[in-house]
Amino acid sequence: MDIVELRTPTAILRHGGGRLQVLRPGSDGERVLDVPVSDLLKVRLNRRADDAVVIEIYLRYPSPVLTGVPADRTPLPVLISEHDMPTATVIVERINTQILATQRIDMTVPDLTPPAPAWGKSGPTRADVDRAVRRMAPRRETKPAIGALHRMVGADEFTLETALATAQAPNGRGLLAVTTRRLLFLSVGATDHAAYEVPVAALLSARPSDPQEATDTPDDPSAEYGIHVFDGNQTMRFAGADRADTDRVIGALNFAIQREAADGAIAPPDPGVAQLYSEWDLLVERHSLGMVDDSQFQRYGRGILRSLPD
């Protein structure tokens, strides 16, 4: 990013290369502030009570902590002239845009766009189901269930993994499938075919069974290559036929659960209102005990109030 600069009679404000600098004018160029943009909370224009216009720079991690009160959020003011307002507005917007960009977390995720089904004589087939089935240990008895899975996966979900498994309840063998939205169990080998589903949003976690359970509970179908799925109230138990398959299903189900929980979630503003209120409460208490004098109380208190979310 190119470097932009605003010169005022009292300071030089420079932004570029991921840093914000404030220097005193003069030949020495003494640095008042030189920090990476990631250390800033926000920058804003403000008109003070004396009608002066200032750029206020708020640090994300204020320091120093004086008299034990972590509330020194008083911004660094840079006094500007009225005719500098248009340039200052552009710089402030540019800095705040970069502050927001530094707070974003870029995550590399697989392309989970549901593919369109291809229609043939035997009905629809989906590429995501085919890929999941090819990773599974081949089992001839799962063929009818795989055909049903092609028809059951919705247009808004993506098939992650499949495995042949035995369920404790309902009892029986079936094809266990994980999509981005559901855990599906399609019966295999029964005269009356059945399918069961649980929304991923209703689940909390999945884990492999403890190897000790194979000896402690030999009648438990989940004891060997077992999958335990927990919904916060009860545990659904499955026993896989292949360790690699069950491991993939467990990993896929936990991924889907975490993805569902995080989808659309946003972090609270920093600092949050609750945090600022705690700082104010602590400041008032220390002022009443004489640990903070009146001038410090006014300065710290003003900084807390100005840090409240706009």
C-alpha positions as CSV (number, residue, x, y, z in Angstrom):
1,M,0.0,0.0,0.0
2,D,1.3,3.4,-1.0
3,I,2.3,5.9,1.7
4,V,0.0,8.9,2.3
5,E,0.9,11.8,4.5
6,L,-0.9,14.7,6.2
7,R,1.1,17.6,7.5
8,T,-0.3,19.9,10.2
9,P,1.3,22.7,12.2
10,T,1.7,20.4,15.2
11,A,2.3,16.9,13.7
12,I,2.9,14.8,10.6
13,L,0.6,11.8,10.2
14,R,1.9,9.1,7.8
15,H,0.2,5.9,6.8
16,G,1.5,3.2,4.6
17,G,3.3,-0.2,4.5
18,G,1.0,-1.5,7.2
19,R,2.1,1.1,9.8
20,L,0.8,4.4,11.2
21,Q,3.3,7.0,12.2
22,V,2.9,10.4,14.0
23,L,5.9,12.6,14.0
24,R,6.6,16.1,15.4
25,P,7.4,18.6,12.6
26,G,11.0,19.7,12.3
27,S,14.3,18.5,11.1
28,D,14.6,15.8,13.8
29,G,11.3,14.2,12.9
30,E,10.8,12.8,16.4
31,R,8.4,9.9,16.4
32,V,5.4,10.3,18.7
33,L,3.8,7.1,17.5
34,D,5.0,4.3,15.2
35,V,2.8,1.2,15.3
36,P,1.5,-1.5,13.0
37,V,-2.1,-1.0,12.0
38,S,-3.0,-4.3,13.7
39,D,-2.2,-2.6,17.0
40,L,-4.9,0.1,16.4
41,L,-8.5,-0.1,17.7
42,K,-9.9,2.7,15.6
43,V,-9.1,6.1,14.2
44,R,-11.8,8.8,14.0
45,L,-12.3,12.5,13.4
46,N,-13.7,14.5,16.3
47,R,-14.6,18.1,17.1
48,R,-13.6,19.0,20.6
49,A,-15.5,21.3,23.0
50,D,-13.1,24.2,22.0
51,D,-14.2,23.7,18.4
52,A,-10.8,22.3,17.4
53,V,-10.8,19.4,14.9
54,V,-8.6,16.4,15.8
55,I,-7.8,12.9,14.5
56,E,-8.1,10.6,17.5
57,I,-6.0,7.5,17.4
58,Y,-7.1,4.6,19.7
59,L,-4.6,1.8,20.5
60,R,-6.0,-1.7,20.8
61,Y,-3.6,-2.5,23.7
62,P,-3.4,0.7,25.7
63,S,-0.2,1.3,27.8
64,P,1.1,2.1,30.2
65,V,-1.2,0.7,32.9
66,L,-1.1,3.4,35.6
67,T,-1.9,2.9,39.2
68,G,-3.1,-0.6,38.4
69,V,-6.1,0.6,36.3
70,P,-6.2,-1.0,32.8
71,A,-8.4,1.9,31.6
72,D,-6.1,4.4,29.9
73,R,-7.9,4.5,26.6
74,T,-7.5,8.2,26.1
75,P,-6.7,8.6,22.4
76,L,-3.7,10.3,20.9
77,P,-5.0,13.5,19.3
78,V,-3.6,15.0,16.1
79,L,-4.8,18.6,15.7
80,I,-5.7,19.5,12.1
81,S,-7.0,22.6,10.4
82,E,-10.5,23.0,8.9
83,H,-9.1,23.0,5.3
84,D,-7.4,19.6,6.1
85,M,-10.8,17.9,6.8
86,P,-11.3,16.4,3.3
87,T,-7.8,14.8,3.2
88,A,-8.1,13.7,6.8
89,T,-11.5,12.0,6.1
90,V,-9.9,10.0,3.3
91,I,-6.9,8.9,5.5
92,V,-9.1,8.0,8.5
93,E,-11.4,5.9,6.2
94,R,-8.3,4.2,4.7
95,I,-6.8,3.4,8.1
96,N,-10.0,2.0,9.5
97,T,-10.5,-0.2,6.4
98,Q,-7.0,-1.7,6.9
99,I,-7.7,-2.1,10.7
100,L,-10.8,-4.2,9.7
101,A,-8.8,-6.2,7.2
102,T,-6.2,-7.1,9.8
103,Q,-8.9,-8.5,12.1
104,R,-10.3,-10.9,9.4
105,I,-9.2,-14.5,9.6
106,D,-8.7,-16.1,6.2
107,M,-9.5,-19.8,6.3
108,T,-8.7,-22.3,3.5
109,V,-11.8,-24.5,3.2
110,P,-12.8,-27.0,0.6
111,D,-15.3,-26.2,-2.1
112,L,-18.5,-27.5,-0.7
113,T,-20.8,-26.2,-3.4
114,P,-23.5,-28.9,-3.9
115,P,-23.1,-30.3,-7.4
116,A,-26.1,-30.6,-9.7
117,P,-27.3,-34.2,-10.1
118,A,-26.8,-36.0,-13.4
119,W,-29.9,-37.9,-14.5
120,G,-29.7,-41.4,-16.0
121,K,-31.9,-44.5,-16.4
122,S,-31.5,-45.4,-12.7
123,G,-32.2,-41.9,-11.4
124,P,-30.0,-39.0,-10.3
125,T,-26.3,-39.4,-9.4
126,R,-24.3,-36.8,-7.6
127,A,-20.5,-36.3,-8.0
128,D,-20.0,-35.6,-4.2
129,V,-21.8,-38.9,-3.3
130,D,-19.6,-40.8,-5.8
131,R,-16.4,-39.4,-4.4
132,A,-17.4,-40.2,-0.8
133,V,-18.4,-43.8,-1.8
134,R,-15.1,-44.3,-3.7
135,R,-13.2,-43.5,-0.5
136,M,-15.1,-46.1,1.4
137,A,-14.0,-49.7,1.6
138,P,-16.1,-51.5,-1.2
139,R,-19.1,-53.4,0.1
140,R,-21.5,-55.1,-2.3
141,E,-24.4,-55.0,0.1
142,T,-24.4,-51.2,0.2
143,K,-25.3,-50.7,-3.4
144,P,-29.1,-50.2,-2.9
145,A,-28.4,-47.7,0.0
146,I,-25.9,-45.8,-2.2
147,G,-28.6,-45.4,-4.9
148,A,-31.0,-44.1,-2.2
149,L,-28.4,-41.7,-0.9
150,H,-28.0,-40.1,-4.4
151,R,-31.7,-39.4,-4.3
152,M,-31.8,-38.2,-0.6
153,V,-29.0,-35.7,-0.5
154,G,-30.6,-32.2,-0.8
155,A,-29.7,-29.4,-3.2
156,D,-28.4,-27.3,-0.3
157,E,-26.0,-29.9,1.2
158,F,-22.7,-31.6,0.2
159,T,-21.9,-35.2,1.0
160,L,-18.6,-35.5,3.0
161,E,-18.0,-39.2,3.9
162,T,-19.8,-42.6,4.0
163,A,-19.2,-45.9,5.8
164,L,-20.8,-49.2,6.4
165,A,-21.8,-49.4,10.1
166,T,-24.0,-51.2,12.6
167,A,-26.3,-49.1,14.7
168,Q,-27.3,-49.8,18.3
169,A,-30.6,-48.1,18.0
170,P,-32.3,-48.7,15.6
171,N,-30.5,-52.1,15.5
172,G,-29.2,-53.2,12.2
173,R,-26.6,-52.5,9.5
174,G,-26.7,-49.6,7.2
175,L,-24.8,-46.9,5.3
176,L,-23.8,-44.1,7.5
177,A,-23.4,-40.8,5.6
178,V,-22.3,-37.4,6.7
179,T,-23.3,-34.3,4.8
180,T,-22.8,-30.6,5.6
181,R,-26.3,-30.6,7.1
182,R,-27.3,-34.1,8.2
183,L,-26.1,-37.4,9.6
184,L,-27.9,-40.1,7.6
185,F,-28.3,-43.8,8.3
186,L,-29.8,-46.0,5.4
187,S,-30.5,-49.6,6.3
188,V,-28.8,-52.4,4.4
189,G,-30.1,-55.9,3.9
190,A,-33.4,-55.5,5.5
191,T,-36.6,-56.5,3.8
192,D,-38.3,-53.1,4.6
193,H,-35.7,-50.5,3.9
194,A,-35.6,-47.5,6.2
195,A,-33.7,-44.3,6.5
196,Y,-33.0,-42.1,9.6
197,E,-31.6,-38.6,9.8
198,V,-30.3,-36.2,12.4
199,P,-29.6,-32.5,11.7
200,V,-25.9,-31.6,12.2
201,A,-27.1,-28.5,14.0
202,A,-28.5,-30.7,16.8
203,L,-25.2,-32.5,17.4
204,L,-22.3,-31.5,19.6
205,S,-19.5,-33.9,18.8
206,A,-18.4,-37.3,17.5
207,R,-15.5,-39.5,18.8
208,P,-14.1,-43.0,18.4
209,S,-15.0,-45.5,21.1
210,D,-12.4,-46.2,23.7
211,P,-10.5,-49.5,22.9
212,Q,-11.2,-50.5,26.5
213,E,-14.9,-50.6,25.8
214,A,-14.3,-53.6,23.5
215,T,-13.5,-55.8,26.5
216,D,-15.8,-54.0,29.0
217,T,-18.9,-54.2,26.8
218,P,-18.6,-57.0,24.3
219,D,-22.3,-56.8,23.4
220,D,-22.0,-53.1,22.5
221,P,-22.0,-52.8,18.7
222,S,-19.9,-49.6,18.9
223,A,-17.0,-51.3,20.9
224,E,-15.0,-52.2,17.8
225,Y,-14.2,-49.4,15.3
226,G,-16.9,-47.6,17.2
227,I,-18.4,-44.1,16.6
228,H,-20.1,-42.3,19.4
229,V,-22.2,-39.3,18.4
230,F,-23.3,-37.0,21.2
231,D,-26.3,-34.5,21.0
232,G,-26.1,-33.1,24.5
233,N,-28.6,-35.6,25.9
234,Q,-27.8,-39.0,24.7
235,T,-25.1,-40.9,22.7
236,M,-25.8,-42.6,19.4
237,R,-23.5,-45.6,18.9
238,F,-22.3,-47.1,15.7
239,A,-19.8,-49.9,14.9
240,G,-17.9,-49.5,11.7
241,A,-16.6,-52.3,9.5
242,D,-13.4,-50.5,8.6
243,R,-11.2,-48.3,10.8
244,A,-10.2,-45.9,8.0
245,D,-13.9,-45.4,7.2
246,T,-15.0,-44.7,10.7
247,D,-12.1,-42.3,11.2
248,R,-13.1,-40.3,8.1
249,V,-16.7,-40.2,9.2
250,I,-15.8,-39.0,12.7
251,G,-13.6,-36.3,11.2
252,A,-16.2,-35.2,8.7
253,L,-19.0,-35.1,11.3
254,N,-16.9,-32.9,13.7
255,F,-16.0,-30.7,10.7
256,A,-19.7,-30.3,9.8
257,I,-20.6,-29.6,13.5
258,Q,-18.0,-26.9,13.8
259,R,-18.8,-25.4,10.4
260,E,-22.5,-25.2,11.4
261,A,-21.7,-23.6,14.7
262,A,-19.3,-21.0,13.2
263,D,-21.3,-20.2,10.1
264,G,-22.4,-16.6,10.3
265,A,-20.9,-16.1,13.8
266,I,-19.2,-12.8,14.4
267,A,-16.9,-11.8,17.3
268,P,-18.1,-9.1,19.7
269,P,-16.5,-5.6,19.3
270,D,-13.2,-5.1,21.0
271,P,-13.4,-3.7,23.6
272,G,-16.9,-4.8,24.3
273,V,-19.5,-2.8,26.3
274,A,-19.2,-5.3,29.2
275,Q,-15.4,-4.9,29.3
276,L,-15.7,-1.2,29.3
277,Y,-18.3,-1.2,32.0
278,S,-16.0,-3.4,34.2
279,E,-13.1,-0.9,33.6
280,W,-15.4,2.0,34.6
281,D,-16.6,0.2,37.7
282,L,-13.0,-0.5,38.7
283,L,-12.0,3.1,38.0
284,V,-14.8,4.5,40.2
285,E,-13.8,2.1,43.0
286,R,-10.2,3.1,42.9
287,H,-11.1,6.8,42.7
288,S,-13.2,6.4,45.9
289,L,-10.3,4.8,47.6
290,G,-7.9,7.6,46.6
291,M,-5.8,5.4,44.4
292,V,-6.6,7.6,41.4
293,D,-6.7,11.4,41.6
294,D,-9.4,13.7,40.1
295,S,-7.4,14.5,36.9
296,Q,-6.6,10.8,36.3
297,F,-10.2,9.9,36.9
298,Q,-11.5,12.5,34.4
299,R,-8.9,11.5,31.8
300,Y,-9.4,7.7,32.2
301,G,-13.2,8.1,32.4
302,R,-13.3,10.2,29.2
303,G,-11.3,7.6,27.4
304,I,-13.6,4.8,28.5
305,L,-16.7,6.7,27.3
306,R,-15.1,7.5,24.0
307,S,-14.2,3.8,23.4
308,L,-17.9,2.8,23.5
309,P,-19.0,1.3,20.2
310,D,-20.4,4.0,17.8
